[in-house]
Amino acid sequence: MDERLWNILVDSFPKMLEYGVKVTIPLTILSFALAMVVALIVAMIQYAHVKVLRQICRFYIWITRGTPLLVQLYIVFYGLPKVGIVLDAFPAAVVVLGLNEAAYMAETIRGALESVSAGQLEAGYCVGMSWTKIMWHVVLPQAMRTAFPALSNSMIAMLKETSMAATITVMELFRQAQVINGRVYEPLALYIEAAVIYLIFCTILTWLQHRGEKRLATYGGAKA
């Protein structure tokens, strides 16, 4: 490696890391939080078999999972202003990433809810609990423990998908790599360096996932 390339990489790493910490991580957290809220609502509606709302949820999942994330970003950021709805780049990315991932997470949570024995609902009714209390105190905790690994994987996937936000001008990690490359034109080295930073972030999330799974396994064993 020549001295010029080495100096470029040394200079660019902290800049990309800074945007990763300041923009990519918050974008991931906010989008995942939105996704969790929407996914829980959609999953609960389907689990409760609320007829009209259930069909609306199925339609939302069908549309979202059947269209590319990049197209969804373009529709919201570049298309909606044509009908008077204008969002800044960062909020647009949060909304699109959150709603996109929620469609997948809703199916994960729905499957986890349905894996809980129906007898637990009946037992809850027998002791005088309402449907809401049974769901909140009995069914949902068990379902979320089952869904935790898949939901954690969704968060890791979302972290990588934030790179798509560069296409709508969000100055996150990958966009910063593009800006630096436009100045020095070292695409191979710079994009590999960006990939390494994403790998570091994903490795940390994977480690936290394993820690969470161990804690849940211990908690579940203690309860049993």
C-alpha positions in Angstrom: 0.0 0.0 0.0 1.5 3.3 -1.0 1.8 6.2 1.4 -1.0 8.3 -0.3 -3.6 5.6 0.0 -2.6 4.9 3.6 -3.0 8.5 4.5 -6.4 8.6 2.8 -7.6 5.6 4.8 -6.2 6.9 8.0 -7.9 10.3 7.4 -11.2 8.9 6.2 -11.8 6.2 8.9 -12.6 8.6 11.8 -14.8 10.7 9.5 -16.9 7.7 8.3 -17.0 6.4 11.9 -18.2 9.7 13.1 -21.1 9.7 10.7 -21.8 6.1 11.5 -22.1 7.0 15.2 -23.9 10.3 14.7 -26.3 9.3 11.9 -26.3 5.6 11.0 -26.8 4.3 14.6 -29.6 6.9 15.4 -31.3 6.1 12.1 -31.2 2.4 12.9 -32.6 2.9 16.4 -35.4 5.3 15.4 -36.4 3.2 12.4 -36.4 0.0 14.5 -38.4 1.6 17.3 -41.0 2.7 14.7 -40.9 -0.8 13.2 -41.5 -2.4 16.6 -44.6 -0.3 17.3 -46.1 -0.8 13.9 -45.3 -4.6 13.8 -46.8 -5.1 17.3 -50.0 -3.4 16.2 -50.3 -5.2 12.9 -49.5 -8.6 14.5 -52.0 -8.1 17.3 -54.7 -7.2 14.8 -54.1 -10.3 12.8 -53.9 -12.5 15.9 -57.2 -11.1 17.2 -58.8 -11.7 13.7 -60.3 -8.2 13.5 -61.8 -8.7 10.1 -61.6 -5.4 8.2 -58.4 -4.3 9.9 -56.9 -7.7 9.3 -57.4 -7.3 5.6 -55.9 -3.8 5.7 -52.8 -5.2 7.5 -52.5 -8.1 5.0 -52.6 -5.5 2.2 -49.9 -3.4 3.8 -47.7 -6.4 4.3 -48.2 -7.5 0.7 -47.4 -4.1 -0.8 -44.4 -3.5 1.5 -42.8 -6.9 1.1 -43.5 -6.9 -2.7 -41.8 -3.7 -3.6 -38.1 -2.8 -3.3 -36.9 -0.6 -0.4 -35.1 1.7 -2.8 -38.3 2.4 -4.7 -40.1 3.1 -1.5 -37.5 5.6 -0.5 -37.8 7.3 -3.9 -41.6 7.4 -3.7 -41.6 9.0 -0.2 -38.7 11.5 -0.7 -39.0 12.4 -4.4 -42.6 11.4 -5.2 -44.7 12.7 -2.3 -43.6 16.3 -2.7 -45.6 16.2 -6.0 -48.8 15.9 -3.9 -47.7 18.4 -1.3 -46.2 16.0 1.3 -42.6 17.1 1.9 -40.3 15.3 4.3 -36.7 16.0 5.1 -34.2 13.3 4.1 -33.6 11.9 7.6 -37.3 11.6 8.7 -38.2 10.2 5.3 -35.6 7.5 5.8 -36.8 6.7 9.3 -40.4 6.4 8.1 -39.6 4.2 5.0 -37.1 2.0 6.8 -39.4 1.6 9.8 -42.5 0.8 7.8 -40.6 -1.6 5.5 -39.1 -3.6 8.2 -42.3 -3.6 10.2 -44.0 -5.7 7.5 -41.4 -8.5 8.1 -41.3 -8.1 11.8 -45.1 -8.2 12.1 -45.1 -11.7 10.5 -42.4 -12.8 13.0 -44.4 -11.5 15.9 -47.7 -13.0 14.6 -46.0 -16.4 14.3 -44.7 -16.1 17.8 -48.1 -15.2 19.2 -49.7 -18.1 17.5 -47.1 -20.5 18.9 -48.3 -19.7 22.5 -50.8 -22.4 23.6 -54.4 -21.4 23.2 -55.0 -23.0 26.6 -53.2 -20.0 28.2 -55.9 -17.7 26.9 -58.6 -20.0 28.3 -56.8 -20.1 31.6 -56.7 -16.4 31.8 -60.4 -16.0 31.1 -61.1 -18.6 33.8 -59.4 -16.4 36.4 -61.3 -13.3 35.3 -58.6 -11.6 33.2 -59.6 -9.5 30.2 -58.3 -10.2 26.7 -56.0 -7.2 27.0 -54.5 -8.3 30.3 -54.0 -11.8 29.1 -52.2 -10.6 26.0 -50.0 -8.1 28.0 -49.2 -10.3 31.0 -49.3 -13.8 29.6 -49.2 -14.2 25.8 -47.0 -11.3 24.7 -44.1 -11.9 27.0 -43.8 -15.5 25.9 -44.2 -14.5 22.2 -41.6 -11.8 22.4 -39.1 -14.2 24.0 -39.7 -16.6 21.1 -39.4 -13.8 18.5 -36.3 -12.1 20.1 -33.7 -13.8 17.8 -35.6 -13.0 14.6 -36.3 -9.5 15.7 -32.6 -9.0 16.6 -31.7 -10.2 13.1 -34.1 -7.6 11.7 -32.3 -4.9 13.6 -28.9 -6.0 12.2 -30.4 -6.1 8.7 -31.8 -2.7 9.2 -28.4 -1.3 10.2 -27.1 -2.4 6.8 -30.1 -1.2 5.0 -29.5 2.4 6.3 -26.9 2.6 3.6 -29.8 3.0 1.1 -30.6 6.3 2.7 -27.5 7.7 0.9 -29.6 7.6 -2.2 -31.9 10.3 -0.8 -29.0 12.5 0.4 -28.9 11.4 4.1 -25.3 12.0 5.1 -24.7 8.7 6.9 -21.7 6.4 6.9 -21.9 5.2 3.3 -22.8 8.7 1.9 -19.7 10.0 3.6 -17.6 7.3 2.0 -19.1 8.4 -1.4 -18.3 12.1 -0.7 -14.7 11.2 0.2 -14.3 9.0 -2.8 -15.5 11.8 -5.1 -12.6 13.9 -3.8 -9.8 11.3 -3.9 -11.2 8.5 -6.2 -10.1 5.4 -4.3 -13.4 3.4 -4.5 -12.1 0.0 -3.7 -10.2 1.0 -0.5 -12.8 3.4 0.8 -15.8 1.1 0.3 -13.9 -1.7 1.9 -13.2 0.6 4.8 -16.9 1.5 5.0 -17.7 -2.2 4.9 -15.4 -2.8 7.8 -17.1 -0.2 9.9 -20.5 -1.7 9.1 -19.0 -5.1 10.1 -17.9 -3.6 13.5 -21.3 -2.3 14.2 -23.0 -5.5 13.2 -20.6 -7.5 15.3 -21.5 -5.5 18.3 -25.2 -6.0 17.7 -24.6 -9.7 17.2 -22.8 -9.8 20.5 -25.7 -8.0 22.2 -28.1 -10.4 20.6 -26.3 -13.4 22.0 -26.2 -11.7 25.5 -29.9 -11.1 25.3 -30.7 -14.6 24.2 -28.7 -16.0 27.2 -30.5 -13.7 29.6 -33.9 -14.7 28.2 -32.9 -18.4 28.4 -31.9 -17.9 32.0 -35.1 -16.0 32.8 -37.2 -18.6 31.1 -35.5 -21.4 33.0 -35.9 -19.6 36.3 -39.6 -19.1 35.6 -40.0 -22.7 34.7 
